[in-house]
Amino acid sequence: MSTVTAFETVDVRFETSAMLDGSDAMNPDPDYSAAYLRLTTDAADGHEGHAFVFTIGRGNDIQVAAIDTVARRMIGRDVEDTLDDLGGLWRELVHDSQLRWLGPEKGVMHMAIGAVVNALWDLKAKRAGLPLWQLLARMTPEELVSLVDFRYLSDALTPEEALALLRTAQPGRAQREAELLATGYPGYTTTPGWLGYSDDKLRRLAREAVDDGFTQIKLKVGDRLEDDLRRLAIARDEVGPGIRIAIDANQRWDRDQAIEWIRALQPFDLAWVEEPTSPDDILAHAAIARAVAPVPIATGEHGMNRVLFKQLLQAGATAIVQIDATRVAGVNENIAILLLAAKFGVPVCPHAGGVGLCEAVQHFSMFDFVALSGSQEGRMIEYTTHLHEHFVAPVRLERGRYLAPLTPGNGMEMRAESLRDHRMTAW
């Protein structure tokens, strides 16, 4: 028997705004940041649980304070009992009668719960000696379904339907795991497309992306239409007709403005249009999707909970689901969203790119391939080149494909020197 003995939170910030890395139409000067959590126990194995919530600068201290509030509740808990019932823990934290008032199930407190849940999954995976994707992919359908809270979901997905989806995929798990280990998982890159980059930098990075083996790039759009037309022309000229180009408006447009703008950009053969309007506006997403078809609409990186994803899918408002590793309440909720996407037959292409998000979200796509959808068709994981050196197990790519991580854990653990050197001590 062991207990959770302590936790530490750190406000970690990187000055990415200096080079305009991460810049887009709504966030012109982001400083990639992490509200970081480390859970420790008195177990002899010395394993720790690590996780974070991604932000882009100001307010990261508020996210840290929220994580403090939730993490305190872990002190003194029996580790084995907790790790054996992470579904029960998720329900306890998310439906806490007092914390819930601060959402419910949205905002900084919901993300703080996600940090604690993710840290416990990191600890569980390390104890099992497995990367998170492999730990999840080797669980039984019954164990996986027990992790999900079906409250508010049963009109779209029942526990029995979720079990059926997982059981259908069960026979091919070993073969798909071997395939994943041998050939990896497809990625696409946003590195060329940040809105603050010059045309020359766009040209160079687009060319490099193709040389590196990527079959899709993504450009940020939405500030000025004439700029978007020029930049897309540059990108298409550099990558040629065989490379897909997606665009991302980062919530910039009203409904009708989005329709007009997308139609103007449609001649560039768009792979998808991402976040064309408010992430909470399901009806506007659905109207945009109908108006610009067959151009696919993608959304989800700012999706606050599983209920929003359910409604997006029910309304036909998105053709591509974009989960985020830290926006919702951790592993359990992302499994729920993956199950919903599988039920509706919609591919999942996770949001990544921010500090540590590539390292974290790859596990969900790989679990989905092995144990749920059984497919990589129309699916890929976002990639950017930024800040991987700060992680104990940075992502590895070859020819535009993510190589399956083998280091035990969830991929979120940062290097001690990075936590020390980039710790924010005053605001």
RODO-2510 file (C-alpha; in nm, 4 decimals, decimal comma):
residues 427
     n   res          X          Y          Z
     1     m     0,0000     0,0000     0,0000
     2     s     0,1213     0,3500    -0,0834
     3     t    -0,0263     0,6971    -0,0583
     4     v    -0,0060     1,0254    -0,2442
     5     t     0,2222     1,2343    -0,0253
     6     a     0,2775     1,5650    -0,2062
     7     f     0,2315     1,7686    -0,5209
     8     e     0,4116     2,0575    -0,6850
     9     t     0,2791     2,3056    -0,9402
    10     v     0,4938     2,5256    -1,1620
    11     d     0,4064     2,8210    -1,3852
    12     v     0,6196     2,7522    -1,6944
    13     r     0,6398     3,0054    -1,9787
    14     f     0,8337     3,0312    -2,3042
    15     e     0,8752     3,3579    -2,4960
    16     t     0,7523     3,2262    -2,8306
    17     s     0,6030     3,5667    -2,9149
    18     a     0,9541     3,6954    -2,9857
    19     m     0,9655     3,4966    -3,3112
    20     l     0,5863     3,5010    -3,3684
    21     d     0,5785     3,1228    -3,3321
    22     g     0,2173     3,0204    -3,2744
    23     s     0,0717     3,3473    -3,4084
    24     d    -0,2740     3,3454    -3,5631
    25     a    -0,5652     3,5787    -3,6345
    26     m    -0,6955     3,5745    -3,2759
    27     n    -0,3689     3,5201    -3,0886
    28     p    -0,1039     3,7403    -3,2493
    29     d     0,1579     3,7206    -2,9716
    30     p     0,1365     3,3891    -2,7808
    31     d     0,3880     3,2885    -2,5182
    32     y     0,3499     2,9111    -2,4997
    33     s     0,3030     2,8158    -2,1357
    34     a     0,2244     2,5195    -1,9126
    35     a     0,0494     2,5070    -1,5768
    36     y     0,2500     2,2081    -1,4620
    37     l     0,1747     1,9424    -1,1986
    38     r     0,3924     1,6776    -1,0342
    39     l     0,2348     1,4199    -0,7980
    40     t     0,4558     1,2149    -0,5649
    41     t     0,3905     0,9102    -0,3485
    42     d     0,5681     0,7144    -0,0754
    43     a     0,5948     0,4034    -0,2945
    44     a     0,9349     0,2390    -0,3124
    45     d     0,9340     0,2456    -0,6944
    46     g     0,9833     0,6240    -0,6907
    47     h     0,7443     0,6832    -0,9805
    48     e     0,5787     1,0247    -1,0115
    49     g     0,2780     1,1490    -1,2042
    50     h     0,3304     1,4459    -1,4365
    51     a     0,0822     1,6528    -1,6371
    52     f     0,0083     2,0095    -1,7434
    53     v    -0,2521     2,2407    -1,8908
    54     f    -0,1419     2,4340    -2,1982
    55     t    -0,2008     2,8112    -2,2092
    56     i    -0,0449     3,0963    -2,4083
    57     g     0,0797     3,3302    -2,1351
    58     r    -0,1223     3,5661    -1,9192
    59     g    -0,3553     3,3745    -1,6902
    60     n    -0,1279     3,0733    -1,6589
    61     d    -0,0986     3,1597    -1,2886
    62     i    -0,4769     3,1315    -1,2557
    63     q    -0,4640     2,7843    -1,4108
    64     v    -0,1881     2,6876    -1,1662
    65     a    -0,4044     2,8030    -0,8731
    66     a    -0,6940     2,5915    -1,0004
    67     i    -0,4698     2,2848    -1,0236
    68     d    -0,3546     2,3500    -0,6658
    69     t    -0,7170     2,3402    -0,5509
    70     v    -0,7850     2,0023    -0,7111
    71     a    -0,4479     1,8401    -0,6411
    72     r    -0,4774     1,9046    -0,2662
    73     r    -0,7629     1,6581    -0,2612
    74     m    -0,5249     1,3796    -0,3657
    75     i    -0,3001     1,4047    -0,0595
    76     g    -0,3264     1,0981     0,1621
    77     r    -0,5159     0,8878    -0,0914
    78     d    -0,4360     0,5221    -0,1368
    79     v    -0,2496     0,5041    -0,4684
    80     e    -0,3488     0,1514    -0,5639
    81     d    -0,7189     0,2043    -0,4938
    82     t    -0,7160     0,5321    -0,6854
    83     l    -0,5371     0,3933    -0,9902
    84     d    -0,7680     0,0907    -0,9956
    85     d    -1,0752     0,3154    -1,0261
    86     l    -0,9858     0,6177    -1,2377
    87     g    -1,3389     0,6187    -1,3736
    88     g    -1,4720     0,6635    -1,0216
    89     l    -1,2176     0,9354    -0,9477
    90     w    -1,3180     1,1226    -1,2640
    91     r    -1,6833     1,1201    -1,1607
    92     e    -1,5980     1,2277    -0,8078
    93     l    -1,3957     1,5293    -0,9212
    94     v    -1,6117     1,6407    -1,2131
    95     h    -1,9354     1,6121    -1,0145
    96     d    -1,7984     1,7606    -0,6929
    97     s    -2,0889     1,9627    -0,5569
    98     q    -1,8762     2,2721    -0,4905
    99     l    -1,6144     2,2652    -0,7672
   100     r    -1,8911     2,1984    -1,0182
   101     w    -2,0390     2,5430    -0,9586
   102     l    -1,7312     2,6933    -1,1262
   103     g    -1,8249     2,5232    -1,4541
   104     p    -2,0031     2,3040    -1,4718
   105     e    -1,7631     2,0958    -1,6806
   106     k    -1,5877     2,3857    -1,8465
   107     g    -1,3149     2,6429    -1,7918
   108     v    -1,0031     2,6503    -1,5779
   109     m    -1,1413     2,4198    -1,3077
   110     h    -1,2404     2,1506    -1,5564
   111     m    -0,8934     2,1706    -1,7124
   112     a    -0,7398     2,1553    -1,3646
   113     i    -0,9279     1,8309    -1,3020
   114     g    -0,7829     1,7124    -1,6316
   115     a    -0,4307     1,7850    -1,5101
   116     v    -0,4821     1,5752    -1,1963
   117     v    -0,6475     1,2934    -1,3919
   118     n    -0,3690     1,2972    -1,6516
   119     a    -0,0998     1,2922    -1,3809
   120     l    -0,2599     0,9832    -1,2287
   121     w    -0,2706     0,8142    -1,5694
   122     d     0,0974     0,8998    -1,6104
   123     l     0,1664     0,7319    -1,2770
   124     k    -0,0433     0,4277    -1,3726
   125     a     0,1360     0,3882    -1,7062
   126     k     0,4787     0,4204    -1,5465
   127     r     0,3881     0,1569    -1,2887
   128     a     0,2806    -0,0718    -1,5721
   129     g     0,6021    -0,0009    -1,7637
   130     l     0,4024     0,1041    -2,0709
   131     p     0,3407     0,4189    -2,2750
   132     l    -0,0131     0,5448    -2,2223
   133     w    -0,1354     0,4455    -2,5704
   134     q    -0,0277     0,0865    -2,5127
   135     l    -0,1723     0,0723    -2,1616
   136     l    -0,5103     0,1879    -2,2928
   137     a    -0,4997    -0,0317    -2,6024
   138     r    -0,4439    -0,3426    -2,3892
   139     m    -0,7365    -0,2777    -2,1548
   140     t    -1,0521    -0,4798    -2,2034
   141     p    -1,3592    -0,3171    -2,3589
   142     e    -1,5299    -0,3453    -2,0210
   143     e    -1,2432    -0,1666    -1,8454
   144     l    -1,2438     0,1125    -2,1033
   145     v    -1,6193     0,1662    -2,0855
   146     s    -1,5989     0,1864    -1,7055
   147     l    -1,3790     0,4963    -1,7455
   148     v    -1,6507     0,6945    -1,9241
   149     d    -1,9310     0,8936    -1,7638
   150     f    -2,2307     0,8418    -1,9947
   151     r    -2,4417     1,1032    -1,8218
   152     y    -2,5585     1,3501    -2,0905
   153     l    -2,4315     1,1167    -2,3652
   154     s    -2,6837     0,8344    -2,3690
   155     d    -2,9058     0,9996    -2,6311
   156     a    -2,6122     0,9616    -2,8707
   157     l    -2,4003     0,6801    -2,7246
   158     t    -2,4925     0,4176    -2,4653
   159     p    -2,2511     0,1980    -2,2671
   160     e    -2,3742    -0,1003    -2,4682
   161     e    -2,2963     0,0747    -2,7980
   162     a    -1,9520     0,1721    -2,6704
   163     l    -1,8842    -0,1878    -2,5703
   164     a    -1,9904    -0,3070    -2,9147
   165     l    -1,7531    -0,0622    -3,0859
   166     l    -1,4587    -0,1748    -2,8735
   167     r    -1,5426    -0,5441    -2,9051
   168     t    -1,5660    -0,5156    -3,2826
   169     a    -1,2118    -0,3772    -3,2922
   170     q    -1,0707    -0,6290    -3,0439
   171     p    -0,9706    -0,9117    -3,2847
   172     g    -0,7187    -0,7010    -3,4811
   173     r    -0,5496    -0,5247    -3,1900
   174     a    -0,2208    -0,7175    -3,1955
   175     q    -0,1789    -0,6800    -3,5712
   176     r    -0,2492    -0,3055    -3,5612
   177     e    -0,0135    -0,2558    -3,2668
   178     a     0,2627    -0,4274    -3,4645
   179     e     0,1833    -0,2121    -3,7681
   180     l     0,1956     0,1033    -3,5569
   181     l     0,5311     0,0076    -3,4083
   182     a     0,6674    -0,0674    -3,7552
   183     t     0,5388     0,2276    -3,9569
   184     g     0,4121     0,4943    -3,7139
   185     y     0,1124     0,7256    -3,7517
   186     p     0,0656     1,0030    -4,0105
   187     g     0,1269     1,3627    -3,9104
   188     y     0,0791     1,7015    -4,0713
   189     t     0,2663     2,0218    -3,9939
   190     t     0,1553     2,3727    -3,9028
   191     t     0,5148     2,4961    -3,8788
   192     p     0,5101     2,6873    -4,2119
   193     g     0,1780     2,8572    -4,1545
   194     w     0,1921     3,0905    -3,8531
   195     l     0,0278     3,4179    -3,9446
   196     g     0,3154     3,6393    -3,8336
   197     y     0,5709     3,4732    -4,0626
   198     s     0,6983     3,6540    -4,3707
   199     d     0,6222     3,5295    -4,7209
   200     d     0,9834     3,4194    -4,7616
   201     k     0,9693     3,2196    -4,4389
   202     l     0,6424     3,0609    -4,5503
   203     r     0,8021     2,9577    -4,8803
   204     r     1,1075     2,8084    -4,7139
   205     l     0,9185     2,6190    -4,4442
   206     a     0,6563     2,4865    -4,6861
   207     r     0,9324     2,3507    -4,9078
   208     e     1,1089     2,1974    -4,6067
   209     a     0,7861     2,0323    -4,4918
   210     v     0,7519     1,8507    -4,8239
   211     d     1,1190     1,7520    -4,8135
   212     d     1,0605     1,6107    -4,4636
   213     g     0,7874     1,3833    -4,5941
   214     f     0,4716     1,5627    -4,4815
   215     t     0,1716     1,5191    -4,7111
   216     q    -0,0274     1,8045    -4,5521
   217     i     0,0534     2,1497    -4,4182
   218     k    -0,1723     2,4023    -4,2443
   219     l    -0,1877     2,7811    -4,2726
   220     k    -0,3398     3,0277    -4,0309
   221     v    -0,5925     3,2622    -4,1922
   222     g    -0,8634     3,5125    -4,1071
   223     d    -0,6982     3,8511    -4,0614
   224     r    -0,7159     3,9988    -4,4145
   225     l    -0,8629     3,8147    -4,7117
   226     e    -0,6120     3,9593    -4,9570
   227     d    -0,3272     3,8328    -4,7376
   228     d    -0,4826     3,4875    -4,7192
   229     l    -0,5213     3,4710    -5,0974
   230     r    -0,1583     3,5689    -5,1440
   231     r    -0,0219     3,3304    -4,8814
   232     l    -0,2264     3,0347    -5,0042
   233     a    -0,1050     3,1012    -5,3586
   234     i     0,2533     3,0983    -5,2321
   235     a     0,2006     2,7762    -5,0371
   236     r     0,0257     2,5984    -5,3246
   237     d     0,3003     2,7038    -5,5648
   238     e     0,5701     2,5737    -5,3302
   239     v     0,4159     2,2379    -5,2361
   240     g     0,2479     2,1531    -5,5669
   241     p    -0,0897     1,9921    -5,6306
   242     g    -0,0187     1,6635    -5,4518
   243     i     0,0179     1,8085    -5,1009
   244     r    -0,2929     1,8891    -4,8968
   245     i    -0,3316     2,2386    -4,7481
   246     a    -0,5619     2,2949    -4,4503
   247     i    -0,6470     2,6370    -4,3112
   248     d    -0,7259     2,7498    -3,9566
   249     a    -0,9218     3,0655    -3,8731
   250     n    -0,8916     3,0220    -3,4949
   251     q    -1,2545     3,1333    -3,4322
   252     r    -1,2140     3,4646    -3,6149
   253     w    -1,5335     3,4852    -3,8238
   254     d    -1,9061     3,5324    -3,7809
   255     r    -2,1190     3,2694    -3,9550
   256     d    -2,1907     3,4544    -4,2798
   257     q    -1,8428     3,6033    -4,2946
   258     a    -1,6974     3,2525    -4,2632
   259     i    -1,9061     3,1262    -4,5539
   260     e    -1,8030     3,4145    -4,7766
   261     w    -1,4338     3,3885    -4,6819
   262     i    -1,4154     3,0100    -4,7266
   263     r    -1,5795     3,0316    -5,0682
   264     a    -1,3143     3,2854    -5,1710
   265     l    -1,0364     3,0456    -5,0636
   266     q    -1,2005     2,7295    -5,1979
   267     p    -1,0068     2,7312    -5,5324
   268     f    -0,6908     2,6353    -5,3431
   269     d    -0,8318     2,2832    -5,2841
   270     l    -0,8627     2,3064    -4,9067
   271     a    -0,8093     1,9896    -4,7023
   272     w    -1,0276     2,1388    -4,4285
   273     v    -1,1229     2,4667    -4,2628
   274     e    -1,0554     2,4684    -3,8905
   275     e    -1,2430     2,6633    -3,6210
   276     p    -1,4254     2,9000    -3,8567
   277     t    -1,6304     3,0564    -3,5767
   278     s    -1,6932     3,0458    -3,2014
   279     p    -1,6051     2,6989    -3,0674
   280     d    -1,9320     2,6910    -2,8704
   281     d    -2,1595     2,7798    -3,1638
   282     i    -2,2826     2,4428    -3,2855
   283     l    -2,5570     2,5856    -3,5058
   284     a    -2,3191     2,8237    -3,6832
   285     h    -2,0723     2,5405    -3,7450
   286     a    -2,3537     2,3319    -3,8920
   287     a    -2,4705     2,6173    -4,1176
   288     i    -2,1153     2,6827    -4,2379
   289     a    -2,0596     2,3130    -4,3057
   290     r    -2,3742     2,2959    -4,5199
   291     a    -2,2941     2,6164    -4,7077
   292     v    -1,9330     2,5350    -4,8028
   293     a    -1,9686     2,1612    -4,8703
   294     p    -1,7780     1,9657    -4,9879
   295     v    -1,5020     2,1583    -4,8050
   296     p    -1,4735     1,9803    -4,4658
   297     i    -1,5126     2,1737    -4,1417
   298     a    -1,2839     2,0739    -3,8522
   299     t    -1,3179     2,1849    -3,4925
   300     g    -1,2686     2,0811    -3,1302
   301     e    -0,9416     2,2138    -2,9920
   302     h    -1,1406     2,4548    -2,7741
   303     g    -1,4233     2,2089    -2,7140
   304     m    -1,4938     2,2390    -2,3433
   305     n    -1,6423     1,8961    -2,2754
   306     r    -1,7818     1,5731    -2,4170
   307     v    -2,1344     1,7202    -2,4392
   308     l    -2,0234     1,9843    -2,6896
   309     f    -1,8602     1,7171    -2,9056
   310     k    -2,1765     1,5084    -2,8881
   311     q    -2,3834     1,7980    -3,0182
   312     l    -2,1351     1,8895    -3,2924
   313     l    -2,1601     1,5324    -3,4177
   314     q    -2,5370     1,5115    -3,3827
   315     a    -2,5770     1,8339    -3,5815
   316     g    -2,3392     1,7323    -3,8599
   317     a    -2,1392     2,0423    -3,7702
   318     t    -1,7930     1,8940    -3,8092
   319     a    -1,6386     1,6475    -4,0514
   320     i    -1,3188     1,6190    -3,8480
   321     v    -1,3019     1,5996    -3,4692
   322     q    -1,0013     1,7736    -3,3146
   323     i    -0,9437     1,6636    -2,9579
   324     d    -0,6922     1,8354    -2,7304
   325     a    -0,4942     1,6595    -2,4569
   326     t    -0,5491     1,9309    -2,1926
   327     r    -0,8659     2,1235    -2,2810
   328     v    -1,1123     1,8677    -2,1390
   329     a    -1,0917     1,6741    -1,8109
   330     g    -0,8177     1,4342    -1,9012
   331     v    -0,7809     1,0867    -2,0465
   332     n    -1,1283     0,9654    -1,9504
   333     e    -1,3106     1,2437    -2,1290
   334     n    -1,0991     1,2105    -2,4411
   335     i    -1,1851     0,8400    -2,4530
   336     a    -1,5512     0,9403    -2,4380
   337     i    -1,4993     1,1784    -2,7318
   338     l    -1,3151     0,9135    -2,9325
   339     l    -1,6050     0,6751    -2,8743
   340     l    -1,8526     0,9395    -2,9898
   341     a    -1,6492     1,0041    -3,3045
   342     a    -1,6372     0,6307    -3,3757
   343     k    -2,0120     0,6000    -3,3288
   344     f    -2,0734     0,8792    -3,5844
   345     g    -1,8001     0,7582    -3,8210
   346     v    -1,6062     1,0857    -3,8071
   347     p    -1,2231     1,0806    -3,8149
   348     v    -1,0203     1,2333    -3,5315
   349     c    -0,7235     1,4598    -3,6130
   350     p    -0,5969     1,5949    -3,2787
   351     h    -0,4880     1,9483    -3,2074
   352     a    -0,1235     1,9737    -3,1046
   353     g     0,1634     2,2140    -3,1582
   354     g     0,1574     2,3993    -2,8257
   355     v     0,4192     2,3143    -2,5670
   356     g     0,3997     1,9397    -2,5013
   357     l     0,0740     1,8814    -2,6884
   358     c     0,2359     1,6688    -2,9589
   359     e     0,3947     1,4525    -2,6895
   360     a     0,0604     1,4118    -2,5113
   361     v    -0,2030     1,3780    -2,7814
   362     q    -0,0229     1,1181    -2,9943
   363     h    -0,1255     0,8580    -2,7362
   364     f    -0,4964     0,9082    -2,8110
   365     s    -0,4608     0,8675    -3,1866
   366     m    -0,2532     0,5550    -3,1432
   367     f    -0,4971     0,4062    -2,8927
   368     d    -0,7819     0,4867    -3,1321
   369     f    -0,6069     0,3087    -3,4199
   370     v    -0,5223    -0,0037    -3,2225
   371     a    -0,8337    -0,0483    -3,0094
   372     l    -1,1250     0,1526    -3,1507
   373     s    -1,1461     0,2859    -3,5079
   374     g    -0,8847     0,0453    -3,6421
   375     s    -0,8045     0,2964    -3,9161
   376     q    -0,5577     0,5678    -4,0085
   377     e    -0,7558     0,6724    -4,3159
   378     g    -0,8275     1,0452    -4,3116
   379     r    -0,6551     1,0718    -3,9747
   380     m    -0,3364     1,2541    -3,8804
   381     i    -0,1782     1,4277    -3,5819
   382     e    -0,0766     1,7928    -3,5924
   383     y     0,2943     1,8677    -3,5542
   384     t     0,5093     2,1764    -3,5071
   385     t     0,8797     2,1964    -3,4375
   386     h     0,8566     2,4017    -3,1182
   387     l     0,9842     2,3173    -2,7677
   388     h     1,0146     1,9380    -2,7854
   389     e     1,3619     1,9577    -2,6338
   390     h     1,2077     2,0411    -2,2956
   391     f     1,0497     1,6963    -2,2549
   392     v     1,1939     1,3764    -2,1123
   393     a     1,0569     1,1770    -2,4078
   394     p     1,0178     1,4149    -2,7048
   395     v     0,8165     1,3065    -3,0072
   396     r     0,9993     1,1340    -3,2890
   397     l     0,8977     1,1642    -3,6544
   398     e     1,0301     1,0043    -3,9708
   399     r     0,9129     1,1093    -4,3164
   400     g     0,6140     1,2926    -4,1738
   401     r     0,4993     1,0063    -3,9506
   402     y     0,4908     0,9918    -3,5710
   403     l     0,6893     0,6979    -3,4372
   404     a     0,5070     0,5205    -3,1554
   405     p     0,6544     0,6287    -2,8180
   406     l     0,7892     0,3487    -2,6013
   407     t     0,8793     0,5433    -2,2860
   408     p     0,6392     0,4560    -2,0009
   409     g     0,3963     0,7334    -1,9138
   410     n     0,1764     0,9902    -2,0867
   411     g     0,4585     1,1900    -2,2503
   412     m     0,3939     1,5042    -2,0437
   413     e     0,6976     1,4942    -1,8145
   414     m     0,9246     1,7950    -1,8628
   415     r     1,2971     1,8002    -1,7971
   416     a     1,3919     1,9283    -1,4519
   417     e     1,6225     2,1941    -1,5952
   418     s     1,3469     2,3256    -1,8223
   419     l     1,1086     2,3572    -1,5280
   420     r     1,3789     2,5440    -1,3397
   421     d     1,4914     2,7728    -1,6219
   422     h     1,1453     2,8699    -1,7467
   423     r     0,9634     2,9003    -1,4172
   424     m     0,7652     3,2237    -1,3842
   425     t     0,8055     3,3799    -1,0415
   426     a     0,6292     3,7172    -1,0849
   427     w     0,3523     3,8632    -1,2989
***
